[in-house]
């Protein structure tokens, strides 16, 4: 369940150097103006409290990372986690932003990889377009993702996973990897970094599904 109405969250976001304000002004210029390099740019849409993206950034200093989260009270926890680190990764920034408008902040083929981890399943059929693997969002990824880039998607929700497989195929993307039990798949689990939700669901006995796809 998402956190709501955490006192001080919005003020903390405004004051934080790690959380970029007015991200639209950096469209097409993230590498040059924010990261000051030409390294690959990877984003996580729905970063939650930031465990995954922070660990990934720490392990890969030659890659630029952006963690996106639309809920201020959730990204606030990520800011706290980042600021509590003795040596936080400098190749990482956060955005408090709704991915519905993602093409407003990233330019054509500006992104090299997209991570979708334990996204809201939006189980009702009338809300299907809100799912981050719906055709609505796949069309946006098609714009911002580099032609050789990949999307990596993890969930414990079987219905959402099945929907995502169908959506990817129907929209002409290639499936590069697929497993319905990630933690028992030696190939796809290699180098896997768990999110907070992933650890929780796995400890409860829920198999983790993973899908990797590209154009």
C-alpha positions, 0 to 999 in steps of 0.5 A: 500500500502506498504511503499517504500524507507524510508530514513534511514530504513536499517541503523535503522534496523542494529542499532536496538536491537529489530530487530534480524540480521542473524536469521538463527543462532538462529534456534532451539534456540529462546527460550533459546538464545533470550528470555532466557525462555521456554515460548510458541513462537508465530510469526506474518508473515507480521507484518506491522507497528507492532500495533498488535504484540506489543499490543499482547506482552504487554498483554501476558508477558508469551508468546514470540513473533516474528514479521516478515516483509520483507519490511525494510521501513515497519518494520522501522515504527515498530521499531519507534513505539517500541522505542517510547513506555515508557515501550516496551514489552521485550518479543518481537523481530522483523525480517526483513525477507522473509517468503519464507525461514521461515524453515531456521530460525525456527526448527521443531515444534519450533512455537506454533502459527502463525498469518497472518494478512491482507496478500498481496492477490496476486490476479493474478492466476499466483501469487497464490503460493505467498499467505501465505495460499497457499500449498507452505506455508502450507507445511512450517508451517507444519514443524515449527508449534507444533503439537498442534499449530494453525494458525490464519488468518484475511483478508478483501479480500473475494477472498483470504479468499475463496482461503484460506479455500479451500487451508487449506482443500485440504492440510489436515488441520482442520478448528477450527474457521471461520467467515465472519464478525469477529466484529459481531461474539461474540465468535471469536471476543473475545479478538480480537486485531485490526491491522492498516489495520483492523481498516482502512478496518472496518471503511470503512465498509468492513467485516473482515474475520477470519480463525483459523486452525490446523493440 
